[in-house]
Amino acid sequence: MKFRKASRVFLLITLSICIQMVNSATTTRAAATAGKSTHTDAEILRKCLRQVGSIDMASELQKVQRYSKWTKEEIPCFTRCLATEKRWFDADASKWHKQQIADDLGADMFNYCRYELDRYNEDGCEFAYTGLRCLKQAEFYLPQTLKNILSCASELNVTMNELKKYAGFPEKEVVPCLFQCLAKKLNFYTSDYEWNFDNWIRAFGPMRQDR
């Protein structure tokens, strides 16, 4: 019984997030096309490496190239500098500029990391690193999640109006087997039919509670 209740709660949460993702997907694509400046990003990279990097620039660049594989910040305070220069992070107040992130990257990218960006850390360098790492993960995982959501919607002939009904937390599932379709595609369950929270977090971002 507890598992069934938990499943229903997660169903409602999942589909509410799905609605946000589908509604904001166009925004993200537009932001990615209009807001990217390779020249500006290169200037920021050089500036931050000069400020916080070592004298061995070649070695530092190699570290930056494998940034997506970092398990800890390999160049101390590097990501704080990057996030500050992008106007996403206030280094003095150790606070994220959430609206700027949403404007630059799109609403779904921001929503993916909204709880991570709220997790205050008095260590500004660590706070900037975990937040920027989350945004990098969102860049990788969100397209996969959206693809699966749209696939299930297509397979079950789900309309946007039907999806929107989930935002009101209905007593019963509006579209039969929609959550089951998503759960299978995103591997939300283990072989023992327990929740696979790692896959949940990859699909929708960090949860509200502390890590």
C-alpha positions, 0 to 999 in steps of 0.5 A, spaced: 500 500 500 505 504 501 508 503 495 502 504 491 501 511 495 508 513 493 507 511 486 501 516 485 505 521 489 511 521 484 506 520 478 503 527 479 510 530 481 513 527 474 507 529 470 507 536 473 515 537 471 513 534 464 508 539 463 513 545 465 519 541 460 514 541 454 512 548 455 519 551 456 522 547 450 522 552 445 524 557 450 531 553 451 532 552 444 531 559 442 535 561 448 541 557 446 541 559 438 540 567 440 544 567 446 551 563 445 557 567 444 563 563 442 567 569 442 565 572 449 565 565 452 573 564 450 574 571 453 571 569 460 575 562 460 582 566 458 580 571 464 578 566 469 584 562 468 589 568 468 585 569 475 585 563 478 589 558 474 596 556 475 602 558 471 602 552 467 596 554 462 597 548 458 596 543 464 590 548 466 587 547 459 587 540 459 583 540 466 578 544 463 577 540 457 575 534 461 570 539 465 564 534 464 568 528 468 570 532 474 568 529 481 571 535 484 573 542 482 580 541 479 582 548 479 580 552 485 574 557 484 574 556 477 567 555 476 565 561 481 569 566 476 566 563 470 559 563 473 560 570 475 563 573 469 556 570 465 552 574 470 549 568 473 552 568 480 554 574 485 560 572 488 560 577 494 553 575 496 554 567 494 548 567 491 545 565 484 542 570 479 536 565 478 532 570 473 538 571 469 540 563 468 532 562 466 533 568 461 540 565 458 538 558 458 531 557 458 526 555 463 527 548 463 534 548 464 533 553 470 527 548 473 532 542 473 537 545 477 532 550 481 533 546 488 541 545 487 541 553 486 537 554 493 542 550 497 546 555 500 553 554 501 557 559 505 563 556 501 562 560 495 567 556 490 563 550 492 556 553 491 558 555 484 561 549 482 555 544 484 550 549 481 554 550 475 555 542 475 548 541 475 547 546 469 552 542 465 548 535 467 541 539 465 544 540 458 546 533 457 540 529 460 534 534 459 534 533 451 533 525 453 528 526 458 524 531 453 525 526 447 522 520 452 516 524 454 514 526 447 515 519 445 510 517 450 505 522 448 505 520 441 505 513 443 499 514 447 496 520 443 496 525 449 494 532 448 497 538 451 490 539 454 490 532 457 497 533 460 495 540 463 490 536 467 496 533 471 498 540 474 491 540 478 494 533 482 487 529 479 485 523 483 486 518 478 491 518 472 488 522 466 491 518 461 492 511 462 499 508 463 502 514 461 506 514 467 508 507 466 510 508 459 515 514 462 517 509 468 519 504 463 523 509 458 527 512 464 528 506 468 525 509 474 524 502 477 529 497 479 528 489 477 525 489 484 520 494 483 523 499 488 524 506 486 531 508 482 532 515 485 539 516 481 535 515 474 530 520 477 535 525 479 538 524 472 531 525 468 529 531 472 534 534 477 536 534 484 530 534 489 528 539 494 531 535 500 539 536 502 543 531 499 
